[in-house]
């Protein structure tokens, strides 16, 4: 019986650090809305990765994918800045600038809220939640 209790305690102690080490706060798939996006619609999916130095990824992966050109995370206030470039249906260049803040950082289903704008003057609030 003592061996079983010891084994269960050891498993629990090993699991706690694994739960605490979730990884980079922006890594993963984020689903949400951008109110005012007249080119691609209000619903957005952002997939981000982190290689230890750089944040990379895509917005709306699939047929309307937009590669993230640059992204940064400032731990002072958990400010997020993302820039991306795409082309509209006519082939004209379109630049996106996304500025937001991570909310609910300690939980796995955290959100980023802020302002998303494009080079044509479309701007609006956005909110994406990690899936």
CORKAWO-V893153 format. One record per residue. N is the residue number from 1. RES is the residue in one letter. D_LAST is the distance of its C-alpha to the last C-alpha in Angstrom with 1 decimal. Layout:
n = (N	N)
res = (RES	RES)
d_last = (D_LAST	D_LAST)
This chain:
n = (1	2	3	4	5	6	7	8	9	10	11	12	13	14	15	16	17	18	19	20	21	22	23	24	25	26	27	28	29	30	31	32	33	34	35	36	37	38	39	40	41	42	43	44	45	46	47	48	49	50	51	52	53	54	55	56	57	58	59	60	61	62	63	64	65	66	67	68	69	70	71	72	73	74	75	76	77	78	79	80	81	82	83	84	85	86	87	88	89	90	91	92	93	94	95	96	97	98	99	100	101	102	103	104	105	106	107	108	109	110	111	112	113	114	115	116	117	118	119	120	121	122	123	124	125	126	127	128	129	130	131)
res = (X	X	X	X	X	X	X	X	X	X	X	X	X	X	X	X	X	X	X	X	X	X	X	X	X	X	X	X	X	X	X	X	X	X	X	X	X	X	X	X	X	X	X	X	X	X	X	X	X	X	X	X	X	X	X	X	X	X	X	X	X	X	X	X	X	X	X	X	X	X	X	X	X	X	X	X	X	X	X	X	X	X	X	X	X	X	X	X	X	X	X	X	X	X	X	X	X	X	X	X	X	X	X	X	X	X	X	X	X	X	X	X	X	X	X	X	X	X	X	X	X	X	X	X	X	X	X	X	X	X	X)
d_last = (40.6	40.4	38.9	36.1	35.3	35.3	33.0	30.5	30.7	30.3	27.1	25.6	26.7	25.2	21.8	21.6	21.6	18.9	16.5	17.7	17.2	13.5	14.3	14.2	12.3	11.1	10.3	7.3	5.7	5.7	6.8	9.9	13.7	16.7	19.8	22.8	21.6	24.6	24.2	20.8	20.0	17.8	14.4	12.6	10.1	10.3	10.0	11.7	13.7	16.3	19.6	21.1	22.7	20.8	17.5	17.3	15.2	15.2	14.5	14.3	15.0	17.5	20.7	20.0	18.5	19.3	19.6	18.9	22.4	21.9	19.4	20.1	18.9	21.7	21.3	23.9	21.9	18.7	19.5	17.6	19.7	18.8	21.5	21.3	24.2	24.5	27.2	27.6	29.0	32.5	31.6	31.9	29.9	27.2	25.6	22.5	22.2	19.1	19.8	17.6	16.9	14.1	14.3	13.5	13.6	14.5	11.5	8.3	6.4	8.7	9.6	12.0	14.9	18.2	20.3	19.9	23.2	25.0	28.4	29.9	29.5	26.5	24.5	22.3	19.6	15.9	12.8	9.3	6.3	3.8	0.0)
